[in-house]
Amino acid sequence: MPGQNQLHRQLFAMEDDAYREFHCRLIPGVEKGRVIGIRVPKLREFAKTFAKSPDAGQFLKSLPHFYYEEDNLHMMLISMEKDYGRCLEEMKRFLPYVDNWSTCDFAPPRCFGKHKQELLPEIRNWISSGQTYVVRYGVGLLMRLYLDQDFKPEYLEEVASVRSEEYYVNMMIAWYFATALAKQWEAALPYLEGRRLPLWAHRKAIQKAVESYRIQEGQKAYLKGLK
């Protein structure tokens, strides 16, 4: 294993070969040799302890990491940061190194939810970055934090305007609009009626919405007619 050190030894002590084989099929873009095979609850428990270690600060500075689980650990540590300014700076520094949907899609730091207005310019920068997982992360934040009481119709336009050939960007656009249909039906529906999304994302958004338990049967029937 490259770069054998104390942290790597701790991580490999948690490896699960069967889980590794299973999980590698879910993250096809990540080389198998970079996956240790650690179940997320176990890694999350380790992160809580490691965050208190004097080694945690140096780990956050040591980019890029080699192992997939190191990236997940990094995202977990950032998410524990309570100070918004520090959390944002660490996230901005780390996001360009994210190379898979799984690391990208961890729940956002709680402090982000307490600073939504300050966060919006950063989200817009991420969405316009052109970097696959930076864009995906930005759209994911709009989906997770801004589709309820903080919703504004302009956010739909910002997501609908994204153009990318990347599967994982278009999948997030579809996921965003499927969720928007569940939470902001009247505002989101015209984007499907007007076919404002890229064709693949349009069809996938409808598929995901039709599969959702949060959307009524009558709405699902209408959406099927928009395919």
C-alpha positions as CSV (number, residue, x, y, z in Angstrom):
1,M,0.0,0.0,0.0
2,P,1.5,3.4,-1.0
3,G,2.5,5.9,1.7
4,Q,2.1,3.5,4.6
5,N,1.8,5.5,7.8
6,Q,-0.1,5.4,11.1
7,L,-3.4,6.7,9.6
8,H,-3.2,4.1,6.8
9,R,-2.6,1.4,9.3
10,Q,-5.7,2.6,11.3
11,L,-7.8,2.6,8.1
12,F,-6.7,-0.8,7.0
13,A,-7.5,-2.2,10.4
14,M,-11.2,-1.5,9.5
15,E,-11.1,-3.0,6.0
16,D,-13.9,-5.3,4.9
17,D,-13.1,-7.3,1.7
18,A,-16.6,-8.3,1.0
19,Y,-17.8,-4.7,1.4
20,R,-14.9,-3.5,-0.8
21,E,-16.0,-5.8,-3.6
22,F,-19.6,-4.6,-3.3
23,H,-18.9,-0.9,-3.0
24,C,-16.4,-0.8,-5.9
25,R,-19.3,-1.7,-8.2
26,L,-21.1,1.5,-7.0
27,I,-18.1,3.8,-7.7
28,P,-16.9,2.7,-11.1
29,G,-14.8,5.8,-11.7
30,V,-12.5,5.0,-8.7
31,E,-9.7,2.5,-9.2
32,K,-10.1,-0.6,-7.1
33,G,-6.6,-0.3,-5.7
34,R,-7.6,3.0,-4.1
35,V,-10.5,1.5,-2.2
36,I,-9.9,-0.1,1.3
37,G,-13.4,-1.2,2.0
38,I,-14.6,0.5,5.1
39,R,-18.3,0.7,6.0
40,V,-19.5,4.3,6.4
41,P,-20.7,4.1,10.0
42,K,-17.4,2.6,11.1
43,L,-15.5,5.4,9.3
44,R,-17.7,8.0,10.8
45,E,-17.0,6.7,14.3
46,F,-13.3,6.8,13.5
47,A,-13.6,10.4,12.2
48,K,-15.1,11.6,15.5
49,T,-12.0,10.3,17.3
50,F,-9.5,11.3,14.7
51,A,-10.9,14.9,14.6
52,K,-9.6,15.4,18.2
53,S,-6.1,14.1,17.2
54,P,-3.3,16.5,16.5
55,D,-2.8,14.7,13.2
56,A,-6.2,15.8,11.9
57,G,-5.0,19.3,11.0
58,Q,-2.0,18.1,9.0
59,F,-4.2,15.5,7.3
60,L,-6.5,18.2,6.0
61,K,-3.6,20.0,4.5
62,S,-2.2,16.9,2.8
63,L,-3.9,16.9,-0.6
64,P,-4.4,15.0,-2.7
65,H,-5.1,11.8,-0.8
66,F,-4.6,8.4,-2.3
67,Y,-7.3,6.3,-0.8
68,Y,-11.0,6.8,-1.4
69,E,-11.7,6.4,2.3
70,E,-9.2,9.2,3.0
71,D,-11.3,11.5,0.8
72,N,-14.5,10.4,2.7
73,L,-12.7,11.0,6.0
74,H,-11.7,14.4,4.8
75,M,-15.3,15.3,3.9
76,M,-16.4,14.0,7.3
77,L,-13.9,16.2,9.1
78,I,-14.9,19.3,7.2
79,S,-18.6,18.6,8.0
80,M,-17.7,18.6,11.8
81,E,-16.3,22.1,11.7
82,K,-18.6,24.5,13.5
83,D,-17.0,27.7,12.4
84,Y,-18.5,28.7,9.1
85,G,-15.5,30.6,7.8
86,R,-13.1,27.8,8.5
87,C,-15.5,25.2,7.2
88,L,-16.0,27.1,3.9
89,E,-12.3,27.6,3.3
90,E,-11.6,23.9,3.9
91,M,-14.5,22.9,1.6
92,K,-13.3,25.3,-1.2
93,R,-9.8,23.8,-0.9
94,F,-11.0,20.2,-0.9
95,L,-13.7,20.2,-3.6
96,P,-11.4,20.3,-6.6
97,Y,-9.9,17.0,-5.5
98,V,-13.2,15.1,-5.2
99,D,-13.4,12.5,-7.9
100,N,-16.6,10.5,-7.3
101,W,-20.3,10.9,-6.5
102,S,-20.1,9.1,-3.1
103,T,-17.6,11.5,-1.5
104,C,-19.4,14.5,-3.2
105,D,-22.8,13.5,-1.8
106,F,-22.1,13.5,1.9
107,A,-24.6,15.6,3.9
108,P,-23.5,19.3,4.0
109,P,-21.9,20.7,7.1
110,R,-24.5,21.9,9.6
111,C,-23.0,25.4,9.8
112,F,-23.8,25.8,6.1
113,G,-27.5,25.6,7.0
114,K,-27.0,28.5,9.4
115,H,-25.3,30.8,6.8
116,K,-27.4,30.3,3.7
117,Q,-27.3,33.8,2.5
118,E,-23.5,34.0,2.8
119,L,-23.2,30.6,1.1
120,L,-25.2,31.4,-2.0
121,P,-22.3,33.3,-3.9
122,E,-20.1,30.3,-3.2
123,I,-22.7,27.9,-4.5
124,R,-23.0,29.9,-7.7
125,N,-19.2,29.9,-8.1
126,W,-19.2,26.1,-7.7
127,I,-22.1,25.6,-10.2
128,S,-20.3,27.7,-12.8
129,S,-16.9,26.0,-12.2
130,G,-17.1,23.5,-15.0
131,Q,-15.6,20.8,-12.7
132,T,-17.8,17.8,-12.5
133,Y,-18.0,17.2,-8.8
134,V,-17.7,20.8,-7.8
135,V,-20.8,21.5,-10.0
136,R,-22.5,18.5,-8.6
137,Y,-21.8,19.6,-5.0
138,G,-23.2,23.1,-5.7
139,V,-26.4,21.8,-7.2
140,G,-26.7,19.3,-4.4
141,L,-26.5,22.1,-1.8
142,L,-29.3,24.0,-3.6
143,M,-31.4,20.8,-3.5
144,R,-30.7,20.1,0.2
145,L,-30.8,23.6,1.7
146,Y,-32.9,25.8,-0.6
147,L,-36.1,23.9,-1.6
148,D,-38.1,24.6,1.5
149,Q,-38.6,27.9,3.4
150,D,-35.5,29.4,1.7
151,F,-36.6,28.6,-1.8
152,K,-36.6,31.2,-4.6
153,P,-37.7,30.4,-8.2
154,E,-34.5,31.8,-9.5
155,Y,-32.6,28.8,-8.1
156,L,-34.5,26.6,-10.6
157,E,-33.3,28.7,-13.4
158,E,-29.7,28.5,-12.2
159,V,-29.8,24.7,-12.2
160,A,-31.7,24.4,-15.5
161,S,-29.0,26.6,-17.1
162,V,-26.2,24.1,-16.3
163,R,-24.9,22.4,-19.4
164,S,-22.5,19.5,-19.1
165,E,-21.7,16.2,-20.9
166,E,-20.9,14.6,-17.6
167,Y,-23.2,11.9,-16.4
168,Y,-22.9,12.8,-12.7
169,V,-23.7,16.4,-13.3
170,N,-26.8,15.6,-15.3
171,M,-27.9,13.0,-12.8
172,M,-27.8,15.7,-10.1
173,I,-29.7,18.1,-12.2
174,A,-32.4,15.4,-12.6
175,W,-32.3,14.6,-8.9
176,Y,-32.7,18.3,-8.1
177,F,-35.7,18.8,-10.3
178,A,-37.4,15.6,-9.1
179,T,-37.0,16.9,-5.6
180,A,-38.2,20.3,-6.7
181,L,-41.3,18.8,-8.2
182,A,-42.0,17.2,-4.8
183,K,-41.5,20.3,-2.8
184,Q,-42.2,23.2,-5.2
185,W,-44.5,21.7,-7.8
186,E,-46.0,24.8,-9.3
187,A,-42.6,26.5,-9.7
188,A,-40.8,23.5,-11.0
189,L,-43.4,22.0,-13.4
190,P,-43.0,24.7,-16.2
191,Y,-39.3,23.6,-16.6
192,L,-40.6,20.1,-17.6
193,E,-43.5,21.4,-19.6
194,G,-41.2,23.7,-21.5
195,R,-38.5,21.1,-21.9
196,R,-36.0,23.5,-20.4
197,L,-33.6,20.8,-19.2
198,P,-31.1,18.8,-21.3
199,L,-33.1,15.8,-22.8
200,W,-31.4,13.1,-20.7
201,A,-31.9,15.1,-17.5
202,H,-35.5,15.9,-18.4
203,R,-36.4,12.2,-18.8
204,K,-34.5,11.2,-15.7
205,A,-36.1,13.9,-13.6
206,I,-39.5,12.6,-14.7
207,Q,-38.5,9.0,-14.0
208,K,-37.3,9.9,-10.5
209,A,-40.3,12.0,-9.8
210,V,-42.7,9.2,-10.9
211,E,-40.8,6.8,-8.5
212,S,-41.1,9.2,-5.6
213,Y,-43.6,8.6,-2.8
214,R,-43.8,12.4,-2.2
215,I,-45.6,13.0,-5.5
216,Q,-49.3,12.4,-5.9
217,E,-50.6,9.8,-8.4
218,G,-52.4,12.4,-10.5
219,Q,-49.1,14.4,-10.7
220,K,-47.2,11.3,-11.7
221,A,-49.7,10.6,-14.5
222,Y,-49.3,14.1,-15.8
223,L,-45.5,13.9,-15.7
224,K,-45.6,10.6,-17.7
225,G,-47.2,12.6,-20.5
226,L,-44.3,15.0,-20.6
227,K,-41.7,12.4,-21.5
